[in-house]
Amino acid sequence: MARIPRGFTLIEGILAIVIMAIAMVMLVSFLFPQAEQSAVPHYQARAAAVGQAAMNEILARKFDEQSDPFNDSVIRCGETGYPCSSPVSLGGDSGEVNSGLLNVGMADDVDDFIGCWGTAAQCTGSSQPRRGKLQDLIRGSAAQESDYRNLWLEVSVAYEGDAFDGASTSVTAQKRIRVLVKTSRYGDYLFTAFRSNY
């Protein structure tokens, strides 16, 4: 009777261990980092949507608090008797901000939105004051807090130099609006627009 071999030989066992080790090294080195990076396009798309929605909300407002005081689109700030707000006084106006948070429905000009929009924890390290939750700014949908988890933004508004060469320390005919969408560890995305005094 011939003996039928059963199981692995020692060489076959060692060879299987070496092949498994090579496969694990390849998985850890190439495949797993790719899986982590797969979230980046998702956050880029979310940041683009949030940035555009915030910019639309801001640009729907008038140039300055002093613009169009009678809602008749005849007078703009900078004309006789209607000076524009000074660069140091840009931000939420009285009656629009309550306990540091902006009432978006009362905001009537682009610089009212200056601040950090997110949770209190997200805005802790920001150079801008917290103005509210992100879903307070981006209205119009059934937005829930979970929709904006790991997303917050900072809005800055300043008068722009006449040659579009940076912030101006005096009143000019345009304001630069910057919306910086932050996505925790997936990058920051900057959106810039100009609002002119017309």
DOZA-962426 format. One record per residue (C-alpha): residue in one letter; x negated, y negated, z; residue number from 1. Coordinates in nm, 2 decimals. Example, Ala and Ser with C-alpha at 12.3 -4.5 7.8 and 13.67 -1.06 7.14 Angstrom:
REM residues 2
<site resn="A" x="-1.23" y="0.45" z="0.78" resi="1"/>
<site resn="S" x="-1.37" y="0.11" z="0.71" resi="2"/>
***
This chain:
REM residues 198
<site resn="M" x="0.00" y="0.00" z="0.00" resi="1"/>
<site resn="A" x="-0.13" y="-0.34" z="-0.10" resi="2"/>
<site resn="R" x="-0.12" y="-0.61" z="0.15" resi="3"/>
<site resn="I" x="0.09" y="-0.91" z="0.04" resi="4"/>
<site resn="P" x="-0.07" y="-1.24" z="0.15" resi="5"/>
<site resn="R" x="0.15" y="-1.46" z="0.37" resi="6"/>
<site resn="G" x="0.10" y="-1.82" z="0.47" resi="7"/>
<site resn="F" x="-0.19" y="-2.06" z="0.37" resi="8"/>
<site resn="T" x="-0.55" y="-2.00" z="0.37" resi="9"/>
<site resn="L" x="-0.77" y="-2.23" z="0.57" resi="10"/>
<site resn="I" x="-0.89" y="-2.41" z="0.26" resi="11"/>
<site resn="E" x="-0.53" y="-2.46" z="0.14" resi="12"/>
<site resn="G" x="-0.43" y="-2.61" z="0.48" resi="13"/>
<site resn="I" x="-0.72" y="-2.85" z="0.48" resi="14"/>
<site resn="L" x="-0.64" y="-2.95" z="0.12" resi="15"/>
<site resn="A" x="-0.28" y="-3.02" z="0.21" resi="16"/>
<site resn="I" x="-0.39" y="-3.24" z="0.50" resi="17"/>
<site resn="V" x="-0.62" y="-3.44" z="0.28" resi="18"/>
<site resn="I" x="-0.35" y="-3.49" z="0.02" resi="19"/>
<site resn="M" x="-0.10" y="-3.60" z="0.28" resi="20"/>
<site resn="A" x="-0.36" y="-3.84" z="0.43" resi="21"/>
<site resn="I" x="-0.42" y="-4.00" z="0.08" resi="22"/>
<site resn="A" x="-0.04" y="-4.03" z="0.03" resi="23"/>
<site resn="M" x="0.01" y="-4.20" z="0.36" resi="24"/>
<site resn="V" x="-0.27" y="-4.44" z="0.30" resi="25"/>
<site resn="M" x="-0.12" y="-4.53" z="-0.04" resi="26"/>
<site resn="L" x="0.23" y="-4.58" z="0.12" resi="27"/>
<site resn="V" x="0.10" y="-4.80" z="0.40" resi="28"/>
<site resn="S" x="-0.13" y="-5.00" z="0.17" resi="29"/>
<site resn="F" x="0.10" y="-5.06" z="-0.13" resi="30"/>
<site resn="L" x="0.46" y="-4.97" z="-0.08" resi="31"/>
<site resn="F" x="0.54" y="-5.09" z="0.27" resi="32"/>
<site resn="P" x="0.40" y="-5.45" z="0.21" resi="33"/>
<site resn="Q" x="0.61" y="-5.47" z="-0.10" resi="34"/>
<site resn="A" x="0.92" y="-5.38" z="0.09" resi="35"/>
<site resn="E" x="0.84" y="-5.67" z="0.33" resi="36"/>
<site resn="Q" x="0.79" y="-5.91" z="0.04" resi="37"/>
<site resn="S" x="1.13" y="-5.81" z="-0.11" resi="38"/>
<site resn="A" x="1.30" y="-6.05" z="0.13" resi="39"/>
<site resn="V" x="1.12" y="-6.35" z="-0.02" resi="40"/>
<site resn="P" x="1.34" y="-6.39" z="-0.33" resi="41"/>
<site resn="H" x="1.65" y="-6.35" z="-0.12" resi="42"/>
<site resn="Y" x="1.54" y="-6.64" z="0.11" resi="43"/>
<site resn="Q" x="1.43" y="-6.85" z="-0.19" resi="44"/>
<site resn="A" x="1.78" y="-6.82" z="-0.34" resi="45"/>
<site resn="R" x="1.94" y="-6.90" z="-0.01" resi="46"/>
<site resn="A" x="1.71" y="-7.19" z="0.05" resi="47"/>
<site resn="A" x="1.79" y="-7.33" z="-0.30" resi="48"/>
<site resn="A" x="2.17" y="-7.30" z="-0.24" resi="49"/>
<site resn="V" x="2.15" y="-7.46" z="0.11" resi="50"/>
<site resn="G" x="1.92" y="-7.74" z="-0.02" resi="51"/>
<site resn="Q" x="2.14" y="-7.82" z="-0.31" resi="52"/>
<site resn="A" x="2.46" y="-7.81" z="-0.09" resi="53"/>
<site resn="A" x="2.29" y="-8.04" z="0.16" resi="54"/>
<site resn="M" x="2.17" y="-8.28" z="-0.11" resi="55"/>
<site resn="N" x="2.52" y="-8.29" z="-0.27" resi="56"/>
<site resn="E" x="2.67" y="-8.38" z="0.07" resi="57"/>
<site resn="I" x="2.41" y="-8.66" z="0.13" resi="58"/>
<site resn="L" x="2.42" y="-8.80" z="-0.22" resi="59"/>
<site resn="A" x="2.80" y="-8.83" z="-0.21" resi="60"/>
<site resn="R" x="2.75" y="-9.13" z="0.03" resi="61"/>
<site resn="K" x="2.67" y="-9.49" z="-0.05" resi="62"/>
<site resn="F" x="2.32" y="-9.64" z="-0.06" resi="63"/>
<site resn="D" x="2.33" y="-9.83" z="0.26" resi="64"/>
<site resn="E" x="2.55" y="-9.92" z="0.56" resi="65"/>
<site resn="Q" x="2.59" y="-10.27" z="0.42" resi="66"/>
<site resn="S" x="2.67" y="-10.16" z="0.06" resi="67"/>
<site resn="D" x="3.03" y="-10.20" z="-0.06" resi="68"/>
<site resn="P" x="3.16" y="-10.33" z="0.28" resi="69"/>
<site resn="F" x="3.52" y="-10.36" z="0.14" resi="70"/>
<site resn="N" x="3.52" y="-10.03" z="-0.06" resi="71"/>
<site resn="D" x="3.58" y="-10.23" z="-0.38" resi="72"/>
<site resn="S" x="3.25" y="-10.15" z="-0.55" resi="73"/>
<site resn="V" x="3.19" y="-10.52" z="-0.62" resi="74"/>
<site resn="I" x="2.92" y="-10.61" z="-0.36" resi="75"/>
<site resn="R" x="2.60" y="-10.42" z="-0.29" resi="76"/>
<site resn="C" x="2.35" y="-10.48" z="-0.02" resi="77"/>
<site resn="G" x="2.07" y="-10.71" z="-0.10" resi="78"/>
<site resn="E" x="2.30" y="-10.97" z="-0.24" resi="79"/>
<site resn="T" x="2.38" y="-11.30" z="-0.07" resi="80"/>
<site resn="G" x="2.53" y="-11.25" z="0.27" resi="81"/>
<site resn="Y" x="2.49" y="-10.87" z="0.26" resi="82"/>
<site resn="P" x="2.13" y="-10.77" z="0.36" resi="83"/>
<site resn="C" x="2.03" y="-10.41" z="0.34" resi="84"/>
<site resn="S" x="1.94" y="-10.22" z="0.66" resi="85"/>
<site resn="S" x="1.57" y="-10.27" z="0.76" resi="86"/>
<site resn="P" x="1.34" y="-9.96" z="0.72" resi="87"/>
<site resn="V" x="1.31" y="-9.93" z="1.10" resi="88"/>
<site resn="S" x="1.69" y="-9.92" z="1.15" resi="89"/>
<site resn="L" x="1.76" y="-9.63" z="0.91" resi="90"/>
<site resn="G" x="1.96" y="-9.34" z="1.07" resi="91"/>
<site resn="G" x="2.30" y="-9.27" z="1.22" resi="92"/>
<site resn="D" x="2.49" y="-9.58" z="1.30" resi="93"/>
<site resn="S" x="2.70" y="-9.65" z="1.61" resi="94"/>
<site resn="G" x="3.02" y="-9.46" z="1.61" resi="95"/>
<site resn="E" x="2.87" y="-9.19" z="1.38" resi="96"/>
<site resn="V" x="2.64" y="-9.03" z="1.64" resi="97"/>
<site resn="N" x="2.78" y="-8.88" z="1.96" resi="98"/>
<site resn="S" x="2.54" y="-8.72" z="2.22" resi="99"/>
<site resn="G" x="2.27" y="-8.71" z="1.95" resi="100"/>
<site resn="L" x="2.49" y="-8.52" z="1.71" resi="101"/>
<site resn="L" x="2.61" y="-8.67" z="1.38" resi="102"/>
<site resn="N" x="2.98" y="-8.67" z="1.30" resi="103"/>
<site resn="V" x="2.95" y="-8.58" z="0.93" resi="104"/>
<site resn="G" x="3.30" y="-8.70" z="0.85" resi="105"/>
<site resn="M" x="3.20" y="-9.05" z="0.98" resi="106"/>
<site resn="A" x="2.87" y="-9.07" z="0.80" resi="107"/>
<site resn="D" x="2.90" y="-9.32" z="0.52" resi="108"/>
<site resn="D" x="2.55" y="-9.38" z="0.38" resi="109"/>
<site resn="V" x="2.25" y="-9.16" z="0.29" resi="110"/>
<site resn="D" x="2.03" y="-9.24" z="0.58" resi="111"/>
<site resn="D" x="2.29" y="-9.14" z="0.84" resi="112"/>
<site resn="F" x="2.18" y="-8.77" z="0.78" resi="113"/>
<site resn="I" x="1.82" y="-8.82" z="0.90" resi="114"/>
<site resn="G" x="1.74" y="-8.54" z="1.14" resi="115"/>
<site resn="C" x="1.71" y="-8.17" z="1.20" resi="116"/>
<site resn="W" x="2.00" y="-7.95" z="1.11" resi="117"/>
<site resn="G" x="2.00" y="-7.61" z="1.28" resi="118"/>
<site resn="T" x="2.02" y="-7.45" z="1.63" resi="119"/>
<site resn="A" x="1.87" y="-7.62" z="1.93" resi="120"/>
<site resn="A" x="1.59" y="-7.36" z="1.93" resi="121"/>
<site resn="Q" x="1.51" y="-7.42" z="1.56" resi="122"/>
<site resn="C" x="1.49" y="-7.79" z="1.60" resi="123"/>
<site resn="T" x="1.27" y="-7.78" z="1.91" resi="124"/>
<site resn="G" x="0.94" y="-7.83" z="1.72" resi="125"/>
<site resn="S" x="1.08" y="-8.07" z="1.47" resi="126"/>
<site resn="S" x="0.96" y="-8.43" z="1.45" resi="127"/>
<site resn="Q" x="1.32" y="-8.53" z="1.37" resi="128"/>
<site resn="P" x="1.60" y="-8.54" z="1.63" resi="129"/>
<site resn="R" x="1.86" y="-8.27" z="1.61" resi="130"/>
<site resn="R" x="2.18" y="-8.38" z="1.44" resi="131"/>
<site resn="G" x="2.39" y="-8.07" z="1.45" resi="132"/>
<site resn="K" x="2.43" y="-7.71" z="1.32" resi="133"/>
<site resn="L" x="2.36" y="-7.64" z="0.96" resi="134"/>
<site resn="Q" x="2.72" y="-7.54" z="0.89" resi="135"/>
<site resn="D" x="2.83" y="-7.88" z="1.02" resi="136"/>
<site resn="L" x="2.64" y="-8.04" z="0.73" resi="137"/>
<site resn="I" x="2.73" y="-7.78" z="0.46" resi="138"/>
<site resn="R" x="3.11" y="-7.78" z="0.47" resi="139"/>
<site resn="G" x="3.36" y="-7.65" z="0.22" resi="140"/>
<site resn="S" x="3.32" y="-7.28" z="0.27" resi="141"/>
<site resn="A" x="3.41" y="-7.04" z="0.54" resi="142"/>
<site resn="A" x="3.05" y="-7.08" z="0.67" resi="143"/>
<site resn="Q" x="2.96" y="-6.89" z="0.99" resi="144"/>
<site resn="E" x="2.65" y="-6.91" z="1.20" resi="145"/>
<site resn="S" x="2.54" y="-6.57" z="1.08" resi="146"/>
<site resn="D" x="2.53" y="-6.70" z="0.72" resi="147"/>
<site resn="Y" x="2.25" y="-6.94" z="0.81" resi="148"/>
<site resn="R" x="2.05" y="-6.73" z="1.05" resi="149"/>
<site resn="N" x="1.68" y="-6.81" z="1.01" resi="150"/>
<site resn="L" x="1.76" y="-7.12" z="0.80" resi="151"/>
<site resn="W" x="1.75" y="-7.48" z="0.91" resi="152"/>
<site resn="L" x="1.66" y="-7.81" z="0.75" resi="153"/>
<site resn="E" x="1.50" y="-8.14" z="0.81" resi="154"/>
<site resn="V" x="1.63" y="-8.45" z="0.63" resi="155"/>
<site resn="S" x="1.42" y="-8.77" z="0.60" resi="156"/>
<site resn="V" x="1.52" y="-9.09" z="0.42" resi="157"/>
<site resn="A" x="1.30" y="-9.39" z="0.35" resi="158"/>
<site resn="Y" x="1.29" y="-9.68" z="0.11" resi="159"/>
<site resn="E" x="1.07" y="-9.59" z="-0.19" resi="160"/>
<site resn="G" x="0.81" y="-9.83" z="-0.34" resi="161"/>
<site resn="D" x="0.91" y="-9.99" z="-0.66" resi="162"/>
<site resn="A" x="0.64" y="-9.79" z="-0.85" resi="163"/>
<site resn="F" x="0.77" y="-9.47" z="-0.69" resi="164"/>
<site resn="D" x="0.43" y="-9.44" z="-0.51" resi="165"/>
<site resn="G" x="0.55" y="-9.35" z="-0.16" resi="166"/>
<site resn="A" x="0.74" y="-9.49" z="0.13" resi="167"/>
<site resn="S" x="0.78" y="-9.87" z="0.15" resi="168"/>
<site resn="T" x="0.77" y="-10.07" z="0.47" resi="169"/>
<site resn="S" x="1.02" y="-10.32" z="0.32" resi="170"/>
<site resn="V" x="1.36" y="-10.30" z="0.16" resi="171"/>
<site resn="T" x="1.36" y="-10.19" z="-0.20" resi="172"/>
<site resn="A" x="1.62" y="-10.09" z="-0.45" resi="173"/>
<site resn="Q" x="1.58" y="-9.71" z="-0.40" resi="174"/>
<site resn="K" x="1.56" y="-9.46" z="-0.12" resi="175"/>
<site resn="R" x="1.39" y="-9.13" z="-0.13" resi="176"/>
<site resn="I" x="1.58" y="-8.84" z="0.03" resi="177"/>
<site resn="R" x="1.39" y="-8.53" z="0.13" resi="178"/>
<site resn="V" x="1.55" y="-8.21" z="0.24" resi="179"/>
<site resn="L" x="1.31" y="-7.96" z="0.37" resi="180"/>
<site resn="V" x="1.47" y="-7.61" z="0.41" resi="181"/>
<site resn="K" x="1.28" y="-7.39" z="0.65" resi="182"/>
<site resn="T" x="1.32" y="-7.02" z="0.64" resi="183"/>
<site resn="S" x="1.11" y="-6.90" z="0.94" resi="184"/>
<site resn="R" x="0.83" y="-6.68" z="0.80" resi="185"/>
<site resn="Y" x="0.95" y="-6.69" z="0.43" resi="186"/>
<site resn="G" x="0.83" y="-7.04" z="0.35" resi="187"/>
<site resn="D" x="0.95" y="-7.40" z="0.34" resi="188"/>
<site resn="Y" x="1.13" y="-7.54" z="0.04" resi="189"/>
<site resn="L" x="1.13" y="-7.92" z="-0.03" resi="190"/>
<site resn="F" x="1.41" y="-8.09" z="-0.23" resi="191"/>
<site resn="T" x="1.37" y="-8.46" z="-0.32" resi="192"/>
<site resn="A" x="1.62" y="-8.70" z="-0.47" resi="193"/>
<site resn="F" x="1.65" y="-9.08" z="-0.51" resi="194"/>
<site resn="R" x="1.95" y="-9.29" z="-0.44" resi="195"/>
<site resn="S" x="1.94" y="-9.63" z="-0.60" resi="196"/>
<site resn="N" x="2.12" y="-9.95" z="-0.50" resi="197"/>
<site resn="Y" x="2.36" y="-10.00" z="-0.78" resi="198"/>
***
